[in-house]
Amino acid sequence: MPPPAFDRLRALAIGSQAIGLILIITLETVMGDAARPWQGGVLVAMLVTASAIALMRLYRRNQARKRWAQRLKDHDDA
């Protein structure tokens, strides 16, 4: 079965990274060198978000594999 045309997790990952990048650039523009700690915080938030999304993708992929294996088992038993 082909993957869905629209992947919400991928869209969420792209959107969160874009927002983080825009926020980092905006902080630099507005605050100058005083923005460094805030930019670090934004970077950490971006990494945490990316890690959470990667874990969700892994969980969903494993669930799909389990469902597929169960279908094969049910089909073989029939």
All heavy atoms as a GROMACS GRO file, in nm:
protein
  605
    1MET      N    1   0.085  -0.116   0.000
    1MET     CA    2   0.000   0.000   0.000
    1MET      C    3   0.090   0.124   0.000
    1MET      O    4   0.182   0.135   0.082
    1MET     CB    5  -0.090  -0.004   0.124
    1MET     CG    6  -0.179   0.116   0.133
    1MET     SD    7  -0.315   0.106   0.252
    1MET     CE    8  -0.243   0.045   0.398
    2PRO      N    9   0.064   0.219  -0.089
    2PRO     CA   10   0.148   0.340  -0.095
    2PRO      C   11   0.124   0.429   0.026
    2PRO      O   12   0.016   0.427   0.085
    2PRO     CB   13   0.103   0.408  -0.225
    2PRO     CG   14  -0.035   0.358  -0.248
    2PRO     CD   15  -0.039   0.218  -0.192
    3PRO      N   16   0.224   0.508   0.062
    3PRO     CA   17   0.207   0.600   0.174
    3PRO      C   18   0.105   0.708   0.139
    3PRO      O   19   0.081   0.736   0.021
    3PRO     CB   20   0.346   0.659   0.194
    3PRO     CG   21   0.416   0.638   0.065
    3PRO     CD   22   0.356   0.516   0.002
    4PRO      N   23   0.042   0.767   0.239
    4PRO     CA   24  -0.056   0.871   0.211
    4PRO      C   25   0.008   0.991   0.142
    4PRO      O   26   0.128   1.018   0.159
    4PRO     CB   27  -0.110   0.909   0.349
    4PRO     CG   28  -0.008   0.860   0.446
    4PRO     CD   29   0.061   0.743   0.381
    5ALA      N   30  -0.072   1.062   0.066
    5ALA     CA   31  -0.021   1.176  -0.010
    5ALA      C   32   0.022   1.290   0.084
    5ALA      O   33   0.117   1.363   0.054
    5ALA     CB   34  -0.126   1.225  -0.108
    6PHE      N   35  -0.047   1.305   0.194
    6PHE     CA   36  -0.014   1.413   0.288
    6PHE      C   37   0.024   1.351   0.422
    6PHE      O   38  -0.056   1.281   0.483
    6PHE     CB   39  -0.134   1.507   0.305
    6PHE     CG   40  -0.106   1.621   0.398
    6PHE    CD1   41  -0.028   1.727   0.358
    6PHE    CD2   42  -0.156   1.622   0.526
    6PHE    CE1   43   0.000   1.833   0.442
    6PHE    CE2   44  -0.130   1.727   0.613
    6PHE     CZ   45  -0.052   1.832   0.570
    7ASP      N   46   0.144   1.377   0.466
    7ASP     CA   47   0.194   1.324   0.592
    7ASP      C   48   0.193   1.437   0.695
    7ASP      O   49   0.272   1.532   0.684
    7ASP     CB   50   0.334   1.268   0.572
    7ASP     CG   51   0.388   1.199   0.696
    7ASP    OD1   52   0.314   1.190   0.797
    7ASP    OD2   53   0.503   1.154   0.692
    8ARG      N   54   0.105   1.427   0.792
    8ARG     CA   55   0.092   1.534   0.892
    8ARG      C   56   0.219   1.552   0.974
    8ARG      O   57   0.256   1.665   1.007
    8ARG     CB   58  -0.024   1.505   0.985
    8ARG     CG   59  -0.157   1.521   0.919
    8ARG     CD   60  -0.269   1.498   1.014
    8ARG     NE   61  -0.395   1.503   0.940
    8ARG     CZ   62  -0.512   1.492   0.996
    8ARG    NH1   63  -0.523   1.475   1.126
    8ARG    NH2   64  -0.620   1.498   0.922
    9LEU      N   65   0.284   1.443   1.009
    9LEU     CA   66   0.406   1.455   1.089
    9LEU      C   67   0.516   1.525   1.010
    9LEU      O   68   0.592   1.604   1.065
    9LEU     CB   69   0.453   1.318   1.136
    9LEU     CG   70   0.371   1.255   1.248
    9LEU    CD1   71   0.425   1.118   1.284
    9LEU    CD2   72   0.367   1.344   1.370
   10ARG      N   73   0.527   1.495   0.881
   10ARG     CA   74   0.627   1.562   0.799
   10ARG      C   75   0.596   1.711   0.790
   10ARG      O   76   0.685   1.796   0.801
   10ARG     CB   77   0.633   1.501   0.661
   10ARG     CG   78   0.738   1.567   0.573
   10ARG     CD   79   0.760   1.490   0.449
   10ARG     NE   80   0.823   1.365   0.489
   10ARG     CZ   81   0.861   1.271   0.406
   10ARG    NH1   82   0.843   1.284   0.279
   10ARG    NH2   83   0.917   1.161   0.451
   11ALA      N   84   0.470   1.746   0.771
   11ALA     CA   85   0.430   1.886   0.765
   11ALA      C   86   0.459   1.956   0.898
   11ALA      O   87   0.507   2.070   0.900
   11ALA     CB   88   0.282   1.899   0.729
   12LEU      N   89   0.432   1.888   1.008
   12LEU     CA   90   0.461   1.944   1.140
   12LEU      C   91   0.610   1.965   1.159
   12LEU      O   92   0.653   2.068   1.211
   12LEU     CB   93   0.407   1.851   1.249
   12LEU     CG   94   0.428   1.894   1.394
   12LEU    CD1   95   0.358   2.025   1.422
   12LEU    CD2   96   0.379   1.786   1.488
   13ALA      N   97   0.691   1.870   1.115
   13ALA     CA   98   0.836   1.883   1.127
   13ALA      C   99   0.888   2.001   1.045
   13ALA      O  100   0.967   2.083   1.094
   13ALA     CB  101   0.904   1.754   1.082
   14ILE      N  102   0.843   2.011   0.922
   14ILE     CA  103   0.886   2.122   0.836
   14ILE      C  104   0.841   2.255   0.893
   14ILE      O  105   0.918   2.352   0.899
   14ILE     CB  106   0.835   2.101   0.692
   14ILE    CG1  107   0.904   1.980   0.630
   14ILE    CG2  108   0.856   2.226   0.608
   14ILE    CD1  109   0.842   1.934   0.499
   15GLY      N  110   0.716   2.262   0.936
   15GLY     CA  111   0.664   2.386   0.993
   15GLY      C  112   0.736   2.430   1.119
   15GLY      O  113   0.769   2.548   1.137
   16SER      N  114   0.763   2.334   1.208
   16SER     CA  115   0.831   2.370   1.333
   16SER      C  116   0.974   2.418   1.307
   16SER      O  117   1.022   2.512   1.371
   16SER     CB  118   0.830   2.253   1.430
   16SER     OG  119   0.912   2.148   1.382
   17GLN      N  120   1.043   2.355   1.212
   17GLN     CA  121   1.178   2.398   1.180
   17GLN      C  122   1.177   2.536   1.114
   17GLN      O  123   1.264   2.619   1.141
   17GLN     CB  124   1.247   2.295   1.090
   17GLN     CG  125   1.266   2.161   1.157
   17GLN     CD  126   1.348   2.168   1.282
   17GLN    OE1  127   1.460   2.217   1.282
   17GLN    NE2  128   1.293   2.119   1.392
   18ALA      N  129   1.079   2.561   1.029
   18ALA     CA  130   1.070   2.692   0.964
   18ALA      C  131   1.041   2.802   1.067
   18ALA      O  132   1.102   2.909   1.064
   18ALA     CB  133   0.960   2.689   0.857
   19ILE      N  134   0.950   2.774   1.158
   19ILE     CA  135   0.919   2.872   1.263
   19ILE      C  136   1.042   2.898   1.349
   19ILE      O  137   1.072   3.013   1.385
   19ILE     CB  138   0.800   2.825   1.348
   19ILE    CG1  139   0.671   2.833   1.264
   19ILE    CG2  140   0.786   2.908   1.475
   19ILE    CD1  141   0.552   2.767   1.329
   20GLY      N  142   1.115   2.793   1.385
   20GLY     CA  143   1.236   2.810   1.465
   20GLY      C  144   1.341   2.894   1.394
   20GLY      O  145   1.402   2.982   1.455
   21LEU      N  146   1.361   2.868   1.266
   21LEU     CA  147   1.459   2.945   1.190
   21LEU      C  148   1.418   3.092   1.182
   21LEU      O  149   1.501   3.182   1.201
   21LEU     CB  150   1.475   2.887   1.049
   21LEU     CG  151   1.574   2.959   0.959
   21LEU    CD1  152   1.714   2.950   1.016
   21LEU    CD2  153   1.570   2.900   0.819
   22ILE      N  154   1.291   3.117   1.155
   22ILE     CA  155   1.242   3.255   1.148
   22ILE      C  156   1.260   3.324   1.283
   22ILE      O  157   1.302   3.440   1.290
   22ILE     CB  158   1.095   3.257   1.103
   22ILE    CG1  159   1.086   3.216   0.956
   22ILE    CG2  160   1.032   3.394   1.126
   22ILE    CD1  161   0.945   3.189   0.908
   23LEU      N  162   1.231   3.251   1.391
   23LEU     CA  163   1.246   3.309   1.525
   23LEU      C  164   1.391   3.341   1.557
   23LEU      O  165   1.422   3.448   1.613
   23LEU     CB  166   1.188   3.214   1.629
   23LEU     CG  167   1.174   3.265   1.771
   23LEU    CD1  168   1.095   3.395   1.775
   23LEU    CD2  169   1.108   3.162   1.858
   24ILE      N  170   1.482   3.252   1.519
   24ILE     CA  171   1.625   3.278   1.543
   24ILE      C  172   1.671   3.402   1.466
   24ILE      O  173   1.741   3.488   1.521
   24ILE     CB  174   1.709   3.154   1.505
   24ILE    CG1  175   1.691   3.045   1.612
   24ILE    CG2  176   1.856   3.188   1.490
   24ILE    CD1  177   1.755   2.913   1.577
   25ILE      N  178   1.633   3.413   1.341
   25ILE     CA  179   1.672   3.530   1.260
   25ILE      C  180   1.609   3.658   1.316
   25ILE      O  181   1.675   3.762   1.325
   25ILE     CB  182   1.633   3.508   1.113
   25ILE    CG1  183   1.720   3.397   1.055
   25ILE    CG2  184   1.649   3.636   1.032
   25ILE    CD1  185   1.676   3.349   0.918
   26THR      N  186   1.483   3.649   1.357
   26THR     CA  187   1.416   3.767   1.413
   26THR      C  188   1.482   3.812   1.543
   26THR      O  189   1.501   3.932   1.566
   26THR     CB  190   1.267   3.736   1.437
   26THR    OG1  191   1.208   3.696   1.313
   26THR    CG2  192   1.194   3.856   1.492
   27LEU      N  193   1.516   3.716   1.629
   27LEU     CA  194   1.583   3.752   1.754
   27LEU      C  195   1.716   3.822   1.727
   27LEU      O  196   1.749   3.921   1.793
   27LEU     CB  197   1.607   3.626   1.839
   27LEU     CG  198   1.485   3.569   1.910
   27LEU    CD1  199   1.517   3.432   1.966
   27LEU    CD2  200   1.439   3.663   2.020
   28GLU      N  201   1.792   3.771   1.630
   28GLU     CA  202   1.920   3.834   1.596
   28GLU      C  203   1.899   3.976   1.544
   28GLU      O  204   1.973   4.068   1.578
   28GLU     CB  205   1.993   3.750   1.491
   28GLU     CG  206   2.125   3.809   1.446
   28GLU     CD  207   2.232   3.801   1.553
   28GLU    OE1  208   2.225   3.713   1.640
   28GLU    OE2  209   2.325   3.884   1.548
   29THR      N  210   1.795   3.994   1.463
   29THR     CA  211   1.768   4.125   1.405
   29THR      C  212   1.725   4.225   1.512
   29THR      O  213   1.769   4.339   1.513
   29THR     CB  214   1.657   4.113   1.299
   29THR    OG1  215   1.700   4.020   1.199
   29THR    CG2  216   1.628   4.247   1.234
   30VAL      N  217   1.639   4.181   1.602
   30VAL     CA  218   1.582   4.272   1.702
   30VAL      C  219   1.678   4.297   1.818
   30VAL      O  220   1.696   4.410   1.861
   30VAL     CB  221   1.448   4.216   1.754
   30VAL    CG1  222   1.396   4.298   1.870
   30VAL    CG2  223   1.345   4.212   1.642
   31MET      N  224   1.741   4.191   1.868
   31MET     CA  225   1.819   4.203   1.991
   31MET      C  226   1.969   4.211   1.970
   31MET      O  227   2.042   4.243   2.064
   31MET     CB  228   1.788   4.084   2.082
   31MET     CG  229   1.643   4.076   2.125
   31MET     SD  230   1.609   3.929   2.222
   31MET     CE  231   1.692   3.967   2.375
   32GLY      N  232   2.018   4.179   1.854
   32GLY     CA  233   2.162   4.181   1.831
   32GLY      C  234   2.231   4.069   1.907
   32GLY      O  235   2.184   3.956   1.911
   33ASP      N  236   2.346   4.102   1.969
   33ASP     CA  237   2.423   4.000   2.041
   33ASP      C  238   2.353   3.951   2.168
   33ASP      O  239   2.385   3.843   2.218
   33ASP     CB  240   2.561   4.054   2.077
   33ASP     CG  241   2.652   4.061   1.956
   33ASP    OD1  242   2.626   3.986   1.858
   33ASP    OD2  243   2.749   4.138   1.957
   34ALA      N  244   2.259   4.027   2.220
   34ALA     CA  245   2.187   3.985   2.340
   34ALA      C  246   2.093   3.868   2.313
   34ALA      O  247   2.040   3.807   2.405
   34ALA     CB  248   2.108   4.102   2.397
   35ALA      N  249   2.074   3.835   2.187
   35ALA     CA  250   1.982   3.728   2.151
   35ALA      C  251   2.043   3.590   2.164
   35ALA      O  252   1.971   3.490   2.154
   35ALA     CB  253   1.935   3.748   2.007
   36ARG      N  254   2.174   3.579   2.186
   36ARG     CA  255   2.241   3.449   2.186
   36ARG      C  256   2.178   3.346   2.280
   36ARG      O  257   2.151   3.233   2.239
   36ARG     CB  258   2.389   3.464   2.219
   36ARG     CG  259   2.466   3.548   2.122
   36ARG     CD  260   2.490   3.472   1.992
   36ARG     NE  261   2.576   3.553   1.906
   36ARG     CZ  262   2.543   3.592   1.785
   36ARG    NH1  263   2.429   3.556   1.734
   36ARG    NH2  264   2.625   3.665   1.714
   37PRO      N  265   2.152   3.379   2.407
   37PRO     CA  266   2.090   3.278   2.494
   37PRO      C  267   1.950   3.237   2.446
   37PRO      O  268   1.913   3.120   2.455
   37PRO     CB  269   2.082   3.345   2.631
   37PRO     CG  270   2.173   3.462   2.625
   37PRO     CD  271   2.187   3.499   2.482
   38TRP      N  272   1.874   3.333   2.397
   38TRP     CA  273   1.740   3.303   2.346
   38TRP      C  274   1.748   3.215   2.223
   38TRP      O  275   1.665   3.125   2.204
   38TRP     CB  276   1.664   3.432   2.316
   38TRP     CG  277   1.634   3.510   2.440
   38TRP    CD1  278   1.700   3.620   2.485
   38TRP    CD2  279   1.532   3.481   2.535
   38TRP    NE1  280   1.644   3.662   2.604
   38TRP    CE2  281   1.541   3.578   2.636
   38TRP    CE3  282   1.435   3.383   2.545
   38TRP    CZ2  283   1.455   3.579   2.744
   38TRP    CZ3  284   1.349   3.384   2.654
   38TRP    CH2  285   1.361   3.481   2.752
   39GLN      N  286   1.845   3.242   2.137
   39GLN     CA  287   1.861   3.160   2.018
   39GLN      C  288   1.899   3.017   2.057
   39GLN      O  289   1.854   2.921   1.993
   39GLN     CB  290   1.969   3.219   1.927
   39GLN     CG  291   1.924   3.346   1.858
   39GLN     CD  292   2.036   3.413   1.782
   39GLN    OE1  293   2.152   3.410   1.825
   39GLN    NE2  294   2.002   3.475   1.670
   40GLY      N  295   1.980   3.002   2.159
   40GLY     CA  296   2.013   2.869   2.208
   40GLY      C  297   1.890   2.796   2.258
   40GLY      O  298   1.872   2.676   2.233
   41GLY      N  299   1.803   2.868   2.327
   41GLY     CA  300   1.678   2.809   2.375
   41GLY      C  301   1.589   2.765   2.261
   41GLY      O  302   1.527   2.658   2.265
   42VAL      N  303   1.582   2.849   2.158
   42VAL     CA  304   1.502   2.814   2.040
   42VAL      C  305   1.561   2.691   1.972
   42VAL      O  306   1.488   2.600   1.930
   42VAL     CB  307   1.493   2.933   1.942
   42VAL    CG1  308   1.431   2.891   1.810
   42VAL    CG2  309   1.415   3.048   2.003
   43LEU      N  310   1.692   2.685   1.961
   43LEU     CA  311   1.757   2.569   1.901
   43LEU      C  312   1.728   2.442   1.979
   43LEU      O  313   1.697   2.336   1.921
   43LEU     CB  314   1.908   2.592   1.891
   43LEU     CG  315   1.988   2.477   1.830
   43LEU    CD1  316   1.943   2.451   1.686
   43LEU    CD2  317   2.136   2.508   1.836
   44VAL      N  318   1.734   2.450   2.110
   44VAL     CA  319   1.704   2.334   2.194
   44VAL      C  320   1.559   2.291   2.173
   44VAL      O  321   1.528   2.171   2.159
   44VAL     CB  322   1.732   2.364   2.343
   44VAL    CG1  323   1.673   2.257   2.433
   44VAL    CG2  324   1.882   2.376   2.367
   45ALA      N  325   1.468   2.388   2.168
   45ALA     CA  326   1.326   2.356   2.144
   45ALA      C  327   1.308   2.290   2.007
   45ALA      O  328   1.228   2.196   1.993
   45ALA     CB  329   1.241   2.482   2.155
   46MET      N  330   1.381   2.338   1.907
   46MET     CA  331   1.373   2.278   1.774
   46MET      C  332   1.422   2.133   1.777
   46MET      O  333   1.361   2.044   1.715
   46MET     CB  334   1.456   2.359   1.674
   46MET     CG  335   1.397   2.493   1.639
   46MET     SD  336   1.510   2.598   1.545
   46MET     CE  337   1.530   2.505   1.394
   47LEU      N  338   1.531   2.107   1.848
   47LEU     CA  339   1.584   1.971   1.856
   47LEU      C  340   1.490   1.878   1.932
   47LEU      O  341   1.471   1.762   1.893
   47LEU     CB  342   1.722   1.972   1.922
   47LEU     CG  343   1.833   2.038   1.840
   47LEU    CD1  344   1.960   2.049   1.924
   47LEU    CD2  345   1.859   1.961   1.714
   48VAL      N  346   1.431   1.928   2.039
   48VAL     CA  347   1.336   1.847   2.116
   48VAL      C  348   1.214   1.814   2.030
   48VAL      O  349   1.166   1.700   2.027
   48VAL     CB  350   1.295   1.919   2.246
   48VAL    CG1  351   1.174   1.854   2.311
   48VAL    CG2  352   1.411   1.923   2.343
   49THR      N  353   1.164   1.913   1.957
   49THR     CA  354   1.049   1.891   1.869
   49THR      C  355   1.082   1.790   1.760
   49THR      O  356   1.004   1.698   1.733
   49THR     CB  357   1.004   2.024   1.806
   49THR    OG1  358   0.972   2.117   1.909
   49THR    CG2  359   0.884   2.005   1.717
   50ALA      N  360   1.198   1.804   1.699
   50ALA     CA  361   1.239   1.711   1.594
   50ALA      C  362   1.253   1.569   1.649
   50ALA      O  363   1.212   1.472   1.585
   50ALA     CB  364   1.369   1.757   1.530
   51SER      N  365   1.307   1.557   1.768
   51SER     CA  366   1.322   1.424   1.830
   51SER      C  367   1.186   1.363   1.862
   51SER      O  368   1.165   1.243   1.839
   51SER     CB  369   1.405   1.433   1.958
   51SER     OG  370   1.534   1.478   1.929
   52ALA      N  371   1.095   1.443   1.913
   52ALA     CA  372   0.961   1.393   1.945
   52ALA      C  373   0.889   1.347   1.817
   52ALA      O  374   0.823   1.242   1.816
   52ALA     CB  375   0.880   1.501   2.015
   53ILE      N  376   0.902   1.423   1.711
   53ILE     CA  377   0.838   1.385   1.585
   53ILE      C  378   0.900   1.257   1.530
   53ILE      O  379   0.829   1.168   1.481
   53ILE     CB  380   0.846   1.501   1.484
   53ILE    CG1  381   0.757   1.616   1.530
   53ILE    CG2  382   0.807   1.455   1.344
   53ILE    CD1  383   0.774   1.744   1.451
   54ALA      N  384   1.032   1.244   1.541
   54ALA     CA  385   1.098   1.123   1.494
   54ALA      C  386   1.051   1.001   1.574
   54ALA      O  387   1.029   0.893   1.516
   54ALA     CB  388   1.250   1.138   1.505
   55LEU      N  389   1.034   1.017   1.703
   55LEU     CA  390   0.984   0.906   1.785
   55LEU      C  391   0.840   0.870   1.749
   55LEU      O  392   0.804   0.752   1.747
   55LEU     CB  393   0.995   0.941   1.934
   55LEU     CG  394   1.135   0.937   1.992
   55LEU    CD1  395   1.134   0.987   2.137
   55LEU    CD2  396   1.191   0.796   1.986
   56MET      N  397   0.758   0.971   1.722
   56MET     CA  398   0.620   0.943   1.681
   56MET      C  399   0.616   0.868   1.549
   56MET      O  400   0.538   0.775   1.531
   56MET     CB  401   0.539   1.072   1.671
   56MET     CG  402   0.503   1.132   1.805
   56MET     SD  403   0.384   1.267   1.797
   56MET     CE  404   0.471   1.390   1.702
   57ARG      N  405   0.703   0.908   1.455
   57ARG     CA  406   0.710   0.838   1.326
   57ARG      C  407   0.753   0.693   1.345
   57ARG      O  408   0.698   0.602   1.283
   57ARG     CB  409   0.804   0.910   1.230
   57ARG     CG  410   0.750   1.040   1.177
   57ARG     CD  411   0.847   1.106   1.082
   57ARG     NE  412   0.868   1.029   0.961
   57ARG     CZ  413   0.791   1.036   0.851
   57ARG    NH1  414   0.688   1.116   0.851
   57ARG    NH2  415   0.819   0.964   0.746
   58LEU      N  416   0.852   0.672   1.428
   58LEU     CA  417   0.900   0.537   1.456
   58LEU      C  418   0.790   0.452   1.519
   58LEU      O  419   0.769   0.336   1.481
   58LEU     CB  420   1.023   0.543   1.546
   58LEU     CG  421   1.088   0.410   1.582
   58LEU    CD1  422   1.142   0.342   1.457
   58LEU    CD2  423   1.199   0.433   1.683
   59TYR      N  424   0.719   0.508   1.615
   59TYR     CA  425   0.609   0.438   1.681
   59TYR      C  426   0.501   0.400   1.580
   59TYR      O  427   0.455   0.285   1.577
   59TYR     CB  428   0.551   0.526   1.792
   59TYR     CG  429   0.430   0.466   1.857
   59TYR    CD1  430   0.442   0.362   1.949
   59TYR    CD2  431   0.302   0.511   1.827
   59TYR    CE1  432   0.331   0.306   2.009
   59TYR    CE2  433   0.190   0.456   1.887
   59TYR     CZ  434   0.206   0.353   1.977
   59TYR     OH  435   0.096   0.298   2.035
   60ARG      N  436   0.463   0.494   1.496
   60ARG     CA  437   0.360   0.465   1.396
   60ARG      C  438   0.407   0.361   1.296
   60ARG      O  439   0.329   0.274   1.254
   60ARG     CB  440   0.319   0.593   1.323
   60ARG     CG  441   0.236   0.686   1.408
   60ARG     CD  442   0.190   0.804   1.329
   60ARG     NE  443   0.110   0.894   1.412
   60ARG     CZ  444   0.057   1.006   1.368
   60ARG    NH1  445   0.075   1.043   1.243
   60ARG    NH2  446  -0.013   1.082   1.448
   61ARG      N  447   0.531   0.368   1.255
   61ARG     CA  448   0.585   0.269   1.161
   61ARG      C  449   0.585   0.130   1.224
   61ARG      O  450   0.548   0.031   1.159
   61ARG     CB  451   0.726   0.308   1.119
   61ARG     CG  452   0.782   0.219   1.009
   61ARG     CD  453   0.920   0.262   0.964
   61ARG     NE  454   0.926   0.404   0.932
   61ARG     CZ  455   1.019   0.488   0.979
   61ARG    NH1  456   1.115   0.444   1.059
   61ARG    NH2  457   1.018   0.613   0.944
   62ASN      N  458   0.624   0.120   1.350
   62ASN     CA  459   0.624  -0.009   1.418
   62ASN      C  460   0.483  -0.063   1.435
   62ASN      O  461   0.459  -0.184   1.422
   62ASN     CB  462   0.695   0.000   1.552
   62ASN     CG  463   0.845   0.011   1.537
   62ASN    OD1  464   0.900  -0.022   1.433
   62ASN    ND2  465   0.910   0.060   1.641
   63GLN      N  466   0.388   0.024   1.465
   63GLN     CA  467   0.249  -0.018   1.477
   63GLN      C  468   0.198  -0.071   1.344
   63GLN      O  469   0.128  -0.173   1.340
   63GLN     CB  470   0.160   0.098   1.523
   63GLN     CG  471   0.184   0.139   1.667
   63GLN     CD  472   0.149   0.029   1.763
   63GLN    OE1  473   0.235  -0.045   1.808
   63GLN    NE2  474   0.022   0.016   1.795
   64ALA      N  475   0.232  -0.005   1.234
   64ALA     CA  476   0.189  -0.050   1.101
   64ALA      C  477   0.251  -0.187   1.070
   64ALA      O  478   0.184  -0.273   1.012
   64ALA     CB  479   0.227   0.052   0.995
   65ARG      N  480   0.377  -0.206   1.106
   65ARG     CA  481   0.441  -0.336   1.084
   65ARG      C  482   0.374  -0.446   1.164
   65ARG      O  483   0.355  -0.557   1.115
   65ARG     CB  484   0.589  -0.328   1.122
   65ARG     CG  485   0.674  -0.257   1.022
   65ARG     CD  486   0.818  -0.256   1.065
   65ARG     NE  487   0.898  -0.176   0.973
   65ARG     CZ  488   1.012  -0.122   1.003
   65ARG    NH1  489   1.064  -0.138   1.123
   65ARG    NH2  490   1.078  -0.050   0.914
   66LYS      N  491   0.337  -0.416   1.287
   66LYS     CA  492   0.268  -0.515   1.370
   66LYS      C  493   0.132  -0.550   1.310
   66LYS      O  494   0.093  -0.668   1.307
   66LYS     CB  495   0.250  -0.463   1.513
   66LYS     CG  496   0.377  -0.464   1.594
   66LYS     CD  497   0.352  -0.412   1.733
   66LYS     CE  498   0.481  -0.404   1.812
   66LYS     NZ  499   0.461  -0.348   1.945
   67ARG      N  500   0.058  -0.449   1.263
   67ARG     CA  501  -0.071  -0.475   1.200
   67ARG      C  502  -0.054  -0.560   1.074
   67ARG      O  503  -0.131  -0.653   1.049
   67ARG     CB  504  -0.143  -0.344   1.166
   67ARG     CG  505  -0.204  -0.274   1.286
   67ARG     CD  506  -0.296  -0.163   1.246
   67ARG     NE  507  -0.234  -0.061   1.163
   67ARG     CZ  508  -0.172   0.046   1.209
   67ARG    NH1  509  -0.165   0.069   1.338
   67ARG    NH2  510  -0.117   0.134   1.125
   68TRP      N  511   0.049  -0.530   0.995
   68TRP     CA  512   0.075  -0.605   0.872
   68TRP      C  513   0.111  -0.750   0.905
   68TRP      O  514   0.062  -0.843   0.842
   68TRP     CB  515   0.187  -0.539   0.793
   68TRP     CG  516   0.217  -0.610   0.665
   68TRP    CD1  517   0.324  -0.688   0.639
   68TRP    CD2  518   0.138  -0.609   0.547
   68TRP    NE1  519   0.317  -0.736   0.511
   68TRP    CE2  520   0.202  -0.689   0.452
   68TRP    CE3  521   0.017  -0.548   0.513
   68TRP    CZ2  522   0.152  -0.711   0.326
   68TRP    CZ3  523  -0.033  -0.570   0.386
   68TRP    CH2  524   0.033  -0.650   0.295
   69ALA      N  525   0.195  -0.770   1.006
   69ALA     CA  526   0.232  -0.906   1.047
   69ALA      C  527   0.110  -0.982   1.097
   69ALA      O  528   0.094  -1.102   1.068
   69ALA     CB  529   0.340  -0.901   1.154
   70GLN      N  530   0.022  -0.915   1.169
   70GLN     CA  531  -0.100  -0.980   1.218
   70GLN      C  532  -0.190  -1.019   1.102
   70GLN      O  533  -0.248  -1.128   1.102
   70GLN     CB  534  -0.174  -0.887   1.315
   70GLN     CG  535  -0.295  -0.949   1.380
   70GLN     CD  536  -0.259  -1.067   1.468
   70GLN    OE1  537  -0.154  -1.069   1.533
   70GLN    NE2  538  -0.343  -1.168   1.470
   71ARG      N  539  -0.202  -0.932   1.003
   71ARG     CA  540  -0.283  -0.966   0.885
   71ARG      C  541  -0.226  -1.087   0.812
   71ARG      O  542  -0.301  -1.175   0.768
   71ARG     CB  543  -0.288  -0.848   0.788
   71ARG     CG  544  -0.380  -0.738   0.831
   71ARG     CD  545  -0.387  -0.632   0.722
   71ARG     NE  546  -0.435  -0.509   0.780
   71ARG     CZ  547  -0.404  -0.389   0.736
   71ARG    NH1  548  -0.325  -0.375   0.631
   71ARG    NH2  549  -0.451  -0.282   0.793
   72LEU      N  550  -0.094  -1.092   0.797
   72LEU     CA  551  -0.032  -1.207   0.732
   72LEU      C  552  -0.056  -1.335   0.810
   72LEU      O  553  -0.085  -1.440   0.752
   72LEU     CB  554   0.118  -1.184   0.713
   72LEU     CG  555   0.159  -1.083   0.608
   72LEU    CD1  556   0.310  -1.066   0.607
   72LEU    CD2  557   0.109  -1.123   0.471
   73LYS      N  558  -0.045  -1.324   0.940
   73LYS     CA  559  -0.068  -1.441   1.026
   73LYS      C  560  -0.212  -1.487   1.016
   73LYS      O  561  -0.239  -1.608   1.004
   73LYS     CB  562  -0.032  -1.407   1.171
   73LYS     CG  563  -0.049  -1.523   1.265
   73LYS     CD  564  -0.015  -1.483   1.407
   73LYS     CE  565  -0.044  -1.600   1.497
   73LYS     NZ  566  -0.101  -1.562   1.622
   74ASP      N  567  -0.306  -1.392   1.020
   74ASP     CA  568  -0.448  -1.427   1.008
   74ASP      C  569  -0.477  -1.490   0.872
   74ASP      O  570  -0.556  -1.582   0.860
   74ASP     CB  571  -0.535  -1.304   1.030
   74ASP     CG  572  -0.533  -1.256   1.174
   74ASP    OD1  573  -0.488  -1.333   1.262
   74ASP    OD2  574  -0.574  -1.140   1.197
   75HIS      N  575  -0.414  -1.437   0.769
   75HIS     CA  576  -0.435  -1.489   0.633
   75HIS      C  577  -0.377  -1.630   0.620
   75HIS      O  578  -0.438  -1.717   0.557
   75HIS     CB  579  -0.370  -1.397   0.530
   75HIS     CG  580  -0.387  -1.442   0.389
   75HIS    ND1  581  -0.509  -1.440   0.328
   75HIS    CD2  582  -0.299  -1.493   0.300
   75HIS    CE1  583  -0.496  -1.488   0.204
   75HIS    NE2  584  -0.368  -1.520   0.186
   76ASP      N  585  -0.262  -1.655   0.682
   76ASP     CA  586  -0.201  -1.788   0.676
   76ASP      C  587  -0.281  -1.890   0.755
   76ASP      O  588  -0.286  -2.008   0.720
   76ASP     CB  589  -0.057  -1.784   0.729
   76ASP     CG  590   0.037  -1.711   0.633
   76ASP    OD1  591   0.001  -1.694   0.514
   76ASP    OD2  592   0.147  -1.671   0.678
   77ASP      N  593  -0.343  -1.846   0.864
   77ASP     CA  594  -0.423  -1.937   0.947
   77ASP      C  595  -0.554  -1.975   0.879
   77ASP      O  596  -0.609  -2.081   0.909
   77ASP     CB  597  -0.454  -1.873   1.084
   77ASP     CG  598  -0.328  -1.862   1.170
   77ASP    OD1  599  -0.230  -1.932   1.140
   77ASP    OD2  600  -0.331  -1.784   1.268
   78ALA      N  601  -0.602  -1.892   0.792
   78ALA     CA  602  -0.732  -1.917   0.727
   78ALA      C  603  -0.726  -2.020   0.620
   78ALA      O  604  -0.636  -2.075   0.578
   78ALA     CB  605  -0.788  -1.789   0.669
   0.00000   0.00000   0.00000
